[in-house]
């Protein structure tokens, strides 16, 4: 299965730009301020944030499973976050760091250079900004 690592499906902006926008929004900035920071139209950022917020719970849960598969990690308590979006951004970043610890700078995926944003895209299956995240698909095989 091909998972995009340069851009999200049907999106022209880079993964780094999208993740920068999501991280800024997770810190409490509104879509207009985020748009100024990343240099894209406010309507584009608003759409990204709507979609990411709609998918945040399922993506965060999948990222927790992904991290657990990588490091056999079971947290005693999950930290509290102000919003589901902040939880999702933190959880995906945490799983991406676990991926880097396990595989280093040469990940075993063609086209993946090893930036945390690209690994985050891989972890989300490229589905972070799509309309209906498939509940039954599994893109990561534990082991």
N, C-alpha and C positions, 0 to 999 in steps of 0.2 A: 504494500500500500504506500502510495506517495503522500507525504505530508509536507506541505510547503514550509520552508524555513526562511524565505526572504520577504514574503508578504502574506497576509491572510487572504483566503479565497475571496475573489471579487473585490479586493481592495487594492488601490494603487499605492498607498503609502507604505513605507517600510515597517517592519515589525518593531524596530527600535522606536520609531515615531509613535506607534500605537501604544507600546508599553510605557513610554514616557508620559503620554497623555493619561493612561490609566493610573499610573503611580501618582501623578499630580492630583488627579481627582480623588484618589484614595486618601490623600492628605487633607481633603476638604475644599479644594478649589472648585469653582463652578466651571461650566463648559466654556464660557467666554475667556476667562483667564487662562485656562488650559490651552485653548486655541491660540492665544497670543504666545504662550511659551513654546509650543511645538511648531508654530508657523503654518497652521492649516485653518480652513474656514470653520467658524463656530458651529455651523450646521453639521459638518462632518464629525466634529468631536462629540456633539450632542448625540448623533446617531451611534457612534462607537460606545458612548457611555450607557445609552439605553440598552443596547444589545448586551454589553458586558454585564450590566446589572441584572438583566433578565437571566443570564446564564451563570451568574457568579456562584450560586450554591452548588450546582452540579459540577462545575469546573473545579471548585475548591475541594469537593469530596474526592474527585478523581485524582487531584494532585496529592491529596493525603495518602490515597492508596498507592499511587506511583512512588511516593517517597518511602512508604512502608516497604514496598517491594524491593526498593534499592538498598535500604539500610536496615531492614527488619526493625524499624523504629516504631515505638509505641509511646506517644507522649502521655505523661500523667494527666496533664490538663492542657487544653488548648487556650492560648491567650485570648483575651476579649478584644474585639475590634468594634469601632464605632459603626461600621457599615458592612454589609455583605461584600461590597466591592473591595474594601480594604482587606477583608479576610481572604478573599480570592487572590488578590495581588500578592499578599504576603505568603500565602500557601504555595502558589505557583513558584515564587522566587525561592522559597525554601526547598521545594522539590528540585528546582533547577540547580541549586547549590549542591544538593545531594548527588545529582547526576554528574556534576563536575568532579566531585570528590571521588566518585566511583570510576569514571571513565577518563578523567583528566582532560587535556586539551585536544585530544584526538578522538572524538566520539565515534562509535561504530555505526554511524548513519551517514550515507552519502549526501553531501551538500551541507552538512551541519558543521559549521566552523567552530562552535563552542562558545559563542556569546550567550549570556544568560537569557537574553531576549529570544534568540533562536531556539534555545533549549526549552524555554517557556512555551513557545509556539508548538514545539514537538509534543510537550507534555499535554497541552490542551487539544492535541490532535488537529490543530488548525481551526477548531470549532468555536473559539472564543467569541467571534462576532457574527455567527450565523443565526438564522431565525429559530430553528428548532434543533437543539442538540440531541442526537440520537441517544436514547437511554441504554440500548442494548449493545451498541458497538464497543469493542475493546481494542484499542490500538497498541496496548502494551501487554506483552505476555510475561507474567511473573516468572522469575527463575534466575 
